[in-house]
Amino acid sequence: MRKHIAITLTGLVLAFGATTLLSGCNTVEGAGKDVSKVGHKVSEEAKEHKKGE
């Protein structure tokens, strides 16, 4: 009985860990896209202000 509980708990911990890691990858990917968009906007603004000189 204890072995069954230990196996079940181990499985739950592994599933939770995998879920956390996989959702973390999505979060990092999304943050990278957001930072990239901000970088492009800053570059566009810099080009517009440089032309106005």
C-alpha positions as CSV (number, residue, x, y, z in Angstrom):
1,M,0.0,0.0,0.0
2,R,2.8,2.5,0.9
3,K,4.6,1.6,-2.4
4,H,1.4,2.5,-4.3
5,I,1.1,5.8,-2.6
6,A,4.8,6.6,-3.1
7,I,4.5,5.8,-6.8
8,T,1.3,8.0,-7.1
9,L,3.0,10.9,-5.3
10,T,6.1,10.6,-7.5
11,G,4.0,10.7,-10.6
12,L,2.1,13.7,-9.4
13,V,5.3,15.6,-8.6
14,L,6.8,14.7,-12.0
15,A,3.6,15.8,-13.8
16,F,3.5,19.1,-11.9
17,G,7.2,19.7,-12.6
18,A,6.8,19.0,-16.3
19,T,3.7,21.3,-16.5
20,T,5.7,24.1,-14.8
21,L,8.7,23.8,-17.1
22,L,6.5,23.7,-20.2
23,S,4.5,26.7,-19.3
24,G,7.7,28.5,-18.4
25,C,8.9,28.0,-22.0
26,N,5.8,29.6,-23.3
27,T,6.2,32.5,-21.0
28,V,9.8,33.1,-22.0
29,E,8.9,32.8,-25.6
30,G,6.1,35.4,-25.2
31,A,8.4,37.7,-23.3
32,G,11.0,37.5,-26.0
33,K,8.5,38.4,-28.6
34,D,7.3,41.4,-26.6
35,V,10.9,42.6,-26.1
36,S,11.5,42.2,-29.8
37,K,8.4,44.3,-30.7
38,V,9.6,47.0,-28.3
39,G,13.0,47.0,-29.9
40,H,11.5,47.4,-33.4
41,K,9.4,50.3,-32.2
42,V,12.4,52.1,-30.6
43,S,14.4,51.6,-33.9
44,E,11.5,53.0,-36.0
45,E,11.2,56.1,-33.7
46,A,15.0,56.6,-33.8
47,K,15.0,56.5,-37.6
48,E,12.1,59.0,-37.8
49,H,13.8,61.4,-35.5
50,K,17.1,61.1,-37.3
51,K,15.4,62.0,-40.6
52,G,14.0,65.1,-39.1
53,E,17.4,66.6,-38.3
